[in-house]
Amino acid sequence: MERVVITGIGLVTPVGIGTEETWSALISGQSGIGPVTLFDVSQFRVRIAGEVKNWEPTRFIDRKKLKEMDRFTEFALGAASLALKDANLELTDEERELAGCFIGVGLGGLFTLEKTKQTLTEKGPTKVSPYSIPGIIANLAAGQVSMAHGLKGPSYCTTSACSSGATRWAKRPSGSAVARSA
């Protein structure tokens, strides 16, 4: 088994954004669970969730790029930026050629999927944004992080529902990677 070293932590959570804010909230017993505010839940039996509050994506992402991504991708970019800053990691051009990004998600861009369905139903196919597919597909979280930080190595996304973060990668004899359940 190969060793893994965690050099930086980046958190975007229902109790805080960043390690210090999240840790302080946890230590003080704050809950991240509360009424859903991001969409109308009046027709649902469950009306509470763990939403990320006070999210300002322009803290991490250029405003022009936001149209290309869903909220889950924004979170990935924010967490990656925070982790790289925490690690004080500055890669050389040579290191960027090999550095990659592996992200696990439960599902892709549901907000974009719902918005696209609504636009298609109400306004027709000519009004659907060309950014719909990039906003929906799960692997764009890793892709956007790689592009934002100039990582030119492997870029992968596992979508194994709630166990996505537990996926471990192993090298094949050929040198390529294969996902395995943890």
N, C-alpha and C positions, 0 to 999 in steps of 0.2 A: 504494500500500500504506500502511495506517495503522501508526503506530508503537505499540509496546506497551512499557510500562514495568513491570518487576517491582519491586514495592515491599516485598514481604515473602515469606519462604520458610517453609513448614511441612512438615516431613518426618516420616513414620511409615514406617520401613523395617526390614528384617530386621537391620540393624546398629545401629539406634538410633532413639530418638524425640526429635525436635528437631534443629535444625541443628548445634548444638555436639556433641551426643552422636554423631550420625551422622558428622560430619566427623572427629572424633577417632578413631572406629573405623576409618574408611577410611584415614586417614593412618598408623595403626599396623598396617595390613594385616589387620585382623580380617575374617573371612568371616561372612556372614549365612546361609550354607548349613549345614544340619545335619539330624539325624534328625527326621522328622515327629513331633510330639507332640500335635497337636490332635485326631487321630482315629486309629483302628486301621488300620495300613497292612500288616498281616501278609499279606494276600491280594494285595498289589500287588508288581510287580517293582521299582518305584522307591519308595524309602523315605526319600528326602532331599528337602528343599525349603528355600526362603527364607521362614521364618515370622517374623512380628513377635513378638518376645519381650518379656516384662515389660509387656504392655499392660494398663493400668489405665484403662478407659473412663470411670470416674467422675471422673477428673482433668479431663475435658472435657464430660461429659454427666451430667445429673441421673439418678440411679439409676432413677427411675420411668419415664423415657423409653427406657431400654435395651430394654424388652420390645417396642418398636415397630420395632426396627432390627436388621439383621444386622451382623456384624463389619466388612464392607466400608464400611458407612455410618458406623460408629464411627470408622474410620480417616479417612474424609473429614471428619468433624466435628473430629477431633483436628488434622489437618493444616490445616484452614481456621482454626481457633482460633490455632494456632501462627503461621500466616502473617499473620493480622490483628495479632497481638501484635508480631511482628517488624517489621511495617510501621508500628507505632504509629498505626494507622488508627482514627480516631474519626469516624464519619459523622453528619451532622446528619439530622434527620427528612426534610428535603427531599432530601438526597443518597440516603437509603435508598429513596426512591420510585423512583429510577432505577437504583440499584445492583443487579446481578444475580449469578447464580452459574452458571458453566459448568464441568461436571465430565465427564471421560471415564473410563469403566470398561470393562473387558473383558467382564464378566458381572456379573449381580446377585448376590443373596444365596444362595449355594450351601449354606451351613450351615443357613439357615432352610428352604430347599427340601428338604434331606435330612431334617431334623427333622420337617417337616410330612408328608413321605412315610411316615416311620416311625410317627408318631402315627396317621395315617390307616389304615395297614395293621394296626397292633396294637390300636388303641382305637376306630377308627371315625370317621366324619366329624363327629360331634357334639363330639368332643374337639379338633378342629383349632382353633388359635388364630385369632381374627379379625385378629391382627397378621401372619399368614403372608404375605399378599400385599404389604403395605407393606414387609415385611422382604426380600422376594424381588426386587421390581422395581428395576431399575437407577436409574431417575430419582429415587428417593427420597433418594439421596446428595445431589444438588443441592437437592432440596426441603427436607431436614432442615437443611442448612447455611443455606439462605435463611431458614427459620423461626427457627433458633437466633440468627441475627445480624440479624434484622429487615430482610432485603433484599427489597424489593418489586418489583424490576425483573424482567427475564427470568430464568428458571430452566430450564436445559437440561442434558441428559445425552446424550453421544454414546456409543454402544456399537459401536465398530468394532474389536472384538477388541484385539489388541496395539497397534494404531495409533490408539486412541481419543485419546490425548494429542496426536497430531499433527493432529487435525482443526482446520481453521481456519474461522472464521466470516466471512462477507462480508455486507454489507448489500445488499439488493435496492433498486431504485429506489423501491419502495413504503415502504421503511424497515424491513421485516421482515428477519430474518436467515435465512441459508441455510448449511448445512454444506458444506464442500468438503474433499476430501482434500488433504493438504499435499504 
